[in-house]
Amino acid sequence: MSALEDKYINPLTDFGFKKLFGTEPNKILLIDFLNQILPQRHKIKDLSYSKNEQMGLNELDRKAVFDLYCIGESGERFIVEIQKAKQNYFKDRSIYYSSFPIQEQAKKGEWNYRLEPVYTVGILDFVFDDHKSDLELLHIVELKNQKCEVFYDKLKFIYIELPKFKKSEEELESHFDKWLYVFKHLSDLQDRPKRLQDKIFERLFEAAEIAKFTPEEREAYEESLKHYRDLKNVVDTSREEGIEEGIKEVAKRMKAKGMSNSEISELTGLSENQIDEL
């Protein structure tokens, strides 16, 4: 189906995610969603968007490019990302990315090293290999000591494994359930479900209506949706074939189409060195 035949945008596409959650007019949506997964003491009343590209300490350091990067009115930092496919060293990447909002808090001269909280939130369209038998879809990771006591409560990694969410509209109970339902089913809907009549979802459905997009937005969304569907095809194909050779063959075709190594790496899980060798 063409994107223009759908009524509502797919929030798991790059364009859709940033359209709904990464623009100033819609930041109330991001605030409401984040407040479902944050501890009570760090609930957000307001936030501002920061540039989503962070440079290292020197020009030799690699850049980190986040989907969304924002700062709460109390100084908390939030990295919020959609991850559409498994990626080699995904956990390493999360740790690396979290180091940028930590380092940027450094102050010149005398400084007591006090840091504001840093949260990395990952909305995953896949399941971790080591969590396949675990029914829990929300994972909150923090630094603990050998007694499982929290050592440092201002660095948290929050991951949501969307494929584990199986509830129908009739089974939705919490506000968090409703958000997960939106992420999984928004682009398949033709009308706002009865269980999603809250004012915040009225705002979301208005922002997600493709008919209200400008021609430029519609074109950008079409391209983003194509990219998303290509990724799903790659994942499905590689899963069915179950061999690295199949993945490499797909990567070769992507390379021939002019896709960048970083894009191919994200879609296939191959390292950039492996892609260079193709």
N, C-alpha and C positions, 0 to 999 in steps of 0.2 A: 504493500500500500504506500502511495506517495505521502510525504509529510503533509501535503496540502489537503489530503483526504481525511486526515485525523482532525479531531476538533481541538485537542489539547496537546501541548508540547510534551516530549519525553524528557523528564528531569535527569535522566542518566546520561544524556548527551552533554558534551562540553558546553554547547551553546545554551541548551535548556537549563542546565544547572546554574550557569552564571546569570542567565536572564531572570530566573526566579529568586536566586539567593545572593547574587553578587552586584546588585544595583541599589543605589540609595533609596529609590522609591519603594523597593521591596524588602528593605533590610528587616522590617518587622517579621517577615517570614523566617529569616535566618535566626533571629533572636528567639522566636517562639520554638523553633525546632531544637536549637542548642539548649534551651532551658529544660527540655525533656530529659537530657542526658547529663547535665552538669549537677554537681553537688549543690545543696541549698545555699551554702555560703558564697558560691560563685555565680548565682543566677544573674543574668544580664538584664539591665534596664535599657541600655543604649550601647551602640558600638559604632566605630568608624572603620572604613575600609582603608587598608594600607596597600601600597603597591605589592603585587603578588610575585615580583621577581627580586630575589635577594642575592647580593653579591657576596663573595667570600671576603676574607680579610685582606687578600692581595689578588692581583690579577691572575695569578696562577691557580687560585682556588676555583672550583667548579661553581657555576650558578645553581641556585635552587629556584625552581618555578613552581609555585603553588597554584591550585585552583582558586582558592580564596584565602586571603590573609586579612584578619581584622583584629582590632584592639577594643576591648570593653572599656566603658567609661571609668572603671576602677583600675585600668592598666593591664588586665589579663590579655594575653595573646592567644589567638585561635588560628590554627591552620585547619582548613576544612577541605577535604578532597573526595572526589568520586574516583574509585579505582575499579576499572571495568574488567580487568583480567588479571590472573595471577602473574606475578613478576618475580624473577630471580632476585633474592635479597630485598624483598619488599620491606621486611622489618628493619633491615639495616638502613634503607632509604628513609623510613619514618624517623629513625633516631637522628640521622644526618640532617634532615630537614628541620627537626626541632631545635637543632643547635643554632640556627640563624636567629630566631626571635630571642634566644637566650643571649647570644653575643651582642645583639644590637642594643641591649639594655646597659652595656658597659658605659661608664661615665669617665671623662678625662679628669685627671687630677685625683684628689682624695675621694675615695669611694668605699663604702662599707660592704659592697657586694650584695646588697639586698636586691632580690629579683622578684618580679611579678610572675604570677602563675602562667604556665605555657601549656596549652592543650593542643593535641593533634587529634583531629576527628576524621576517621576514614569510613566512608559509606562504600562498602565492598559488594560488587556484583559477583562475588565468588566466595567459596568457603575455604578457610585455611586447611591444609592437609592434616595438620595435627588436631583439628577440631571437628573432623567429619562425623565422629561418633558422639559429639557433644551437642545436645539440643539447644543450648544457650546461644543466642545470636548476638547478644550485646556483651562485649569484652572491654573491661576497664583495667588498664595496666598501669602500675605505678611502682616506684622504688620501695622495696621492702627489705628488712633484715632477715637473718636466719630463723627468726621466730615468727616470720610472716607479719611483723608489725611494720606499719608505714614509716619509712625512714625520712622521706621527703614528699610532702603532699602538694607541691606546686609544679609537678611535672607529670602529666597524665596523657596516656594514649587510649583513645576510645574508638573501638572498631565495631561496626555493625555488619553482620553477614546477611545481606538481603535474601539470598536464595533460601534461607531457613525460615523465612516468614511465609506462612502458608494460610493465614487466616482469611476467611471470606468477609464480605462486608457485614454480615449478620453476627460474626464472631468478634468484631472490634469492640474492645473494652476501654482501654486507656487512650489518652491523647497521643501517647507514643505509638500505639498500634495504628492510629489514624495516619500519622506521618509515614510509617512504613508502608501502609496500604497505598498512599499517594505515590511514593517512590516506585513501587512495583506496578501500579495499574493506571496511573494518570492518563497516559497516552492511549489507553484502550477504552476510556470512558466517553460517553456521549452527553451525559448529564451529571450534575453533582449528586452523589449518593445521599440518601437520607441521613446516614450516620456522619456525614461530613458537612453538616449545616452550620458549624461554628463560624463565627465572624472571620476568624483567621483564614479558614479554608475558602470562604467567599472571596477574600482578597487573592488567594492563590489561584483559584479557578479563573478569575478575571485576568490575572497576569499571564496565565498559561494559554489563553485562547488565541489560537494561531490566526484566526480571521482578523484580529486587531493588530497584527504585526505590520510594519512597513514592508515595502517590497524588498528592501535591503535585508531586513531581519528574516524574512521568509527564505531568501536565498541562502543566508548564512546558516539558517536552521536546516535546510535541505542538505547542505554540505556536511554539517555536523551529524545529522541522522545517518547519512550514507556511511560516514566514517564509523559510527557506532555499529551499524549493521554489518559492515565488513569485518569488524572486530569479532562480533558474535559468530560470524561464519568461520573465521579463522579458528576460534576456540572450539567450535563444534567439530570442525574438520579434524583438527589436531587430536581432539579427544577420541573421535571415532577411529582414526588411523593408529593412534597410540604410539607413534614412532617419531623420533626427532627429525628423521629424514623428511617426513611430511611437512613439519613445521618449517624446515629450511627451504623447502620448495615454495611454500607460500611466501616466505620472506624474500626469496628471489624475485617473485612476481611483484611484491610491494616495492622492492628496490627499483625494478624496471619501470614502475609507474611514477617514480620520482619522490617517493616518500622518504623522509629523513630517517637516519639511523635511530634517533631517539624515539620516533613514532613507531618504527618497526619493532624496536626493543619492547616498548610498552604493550604492543599488540600480541607479540609472539613469546615473550619471556626470554628470548635470546639476548646475550650480551652484545654490546656494540662491537666488541672485538670479533665475535663470531659472525656478525653481519658484515664487517669489513672483509672477512675472509671468503665470503660467498662469491 
